[in-house]
Amino acid sequence: MSPAHFDELVSLTEPHLPRGRRGPAAISAAWHIFAVLFWMAQGGPQGVIVGAVDVAQSTFSKFCDHVI
Protein backbone atom coordinates (compact mmCIF):
# COMPACT_ATOMS: atom_id res chain seq x y z
CA MET A 1 0.00 0.00 0.00
CA SER A 2 1.41 3.34 -0.98
CA PRO A 3 1.48 6.28 1.44
CA ALA A 4 -1.09 8.07 -0.74
CA HIS A 5 -3.47 5.10 -0.59
CA PHE A 6 -3.00 4.83 3.17
CA ASP A 7 -3.78 8.54 3.60
CA GLU A 8 -6.90 8.11 1.49
CA LEU A 9 -7.98 5.12 3.60
CA VAL A 10 -7.47 7.14 6.78
CA SER A 11 -9.46 10.08 5.43
CA LEU A 12 -12.35 7.79 4.44
CA THR A 13 -12.50 5.91 7.73
CA GLU A 14 -11.63 8.66 10.23
CA PRO A 15 -15.20 10.03 10.47
CA HIS A 16 -16.40 6.58 11.55
CA LEU A 17 -13.89 6.12 14.38
CA PRO A 18 -14.67 7.32 17.92
CA ARG A 19 -13.17 10.55 19.21
CA GLY A 20 -12.11 11.10 22.77
CA ARG A 21 -9.30 12.04 25.09
CA ARG A 22 -8.79 8.76 26.91
CA GLY A 23 -8.51 5.14 25.94
CA PRO A 24 -8.33 3.88 22.38
CA ALA A 25 -10.07 6.95 20.99
CA ALA A 26 -7.08 9.08 22.07
CA ILE A 27 -4.93 7.28 19.49
CA SER A 28 -5.02 8.91 16.05
CA ALA A 29 -7.01 7.33 13.25
CA ALA A 30 -3.82 6.66 11.32
CA TRP A 31 -2.43 4.61 14.23
CA HIS A 32 -5.71 2.71 14.60
CA ILE A 33 -5.68 1.70 10.96
CA PHE A 34 -1.95 1.06 10.77
CA ALA A 35 -1.96 -1.25 13.80
CA VAL A 36 -4.95 -3.26 12.60
CA LEU A 37 -3.63 -3.59 9.04
CA PHE A 38 -0.23 -4.59 10.41
CA TRP A 39 -1.88 -7.23 12.62
CA MET A 40 -3.98 -8.56 9.74
CA ALA A 41 -0.94 -8.74 7.43
CA GLN A 42 1.10 -10.63 10.03
CA GLY A 43 -1.64 -13.15 10.72
CA GLY A 44 -0.20 -13.70 14.16
CA PRO A 45 -1.36 -13.12 17.70
CA GLN A 46 -2.36 -9.64 18.82
CA GLY A 47 0.39 -9.74 21.44
CA VAL A 48 3.05 -9.31 18.76
CA ILE A 49 1.44 -6.14 17.42
CA VAL A 50 0.75 -4.82 20.91
CA GLY A 51 4.48 -4.86 21.58
CA ALA A 52 5.28 -3.27 18.22
CA VAL A 53 2.89 -0.33 18.60
CA ASP A 54 3.35 -0.06 22.38
CA VAL A 55 -0.26 -0.23 23.55
CA ALA A 56 -2.01 -2.48 26.04
CA GLN A 57 -3.69 -5.63 24.70
CA SER A 58 -7.08 -4.40 25.91
CA THR A 59 -6.61 -1.07 24.13
CA PHE A 60 -5.63 -2.79 20.91
CA SER A 61 -8.66 -5.08 21.11
CA LYS A 62 -10.96 -2.10 21.59
CA PHE A 63 -9.76 -0.22 18.55
CA CYS A 64 -9.74 -3.36 16.39
CA ASP A 65 -13.52 -3.43 16.74
CA HIS A 66 -13.82 0.05 15.26
CA VAL A 67 -11.50 -0.57 12.32
CA ILE A 68 -12.54 -4.10 11.35
Secondary structure, DSSP 8 states (H G I E B T S, - for coil): --HHHHHHHHHHHGGGS---SSGGGGS-HHHHHHHHHHHHHHTS-HHHHHHHHT--HHHHHHHHHHH-
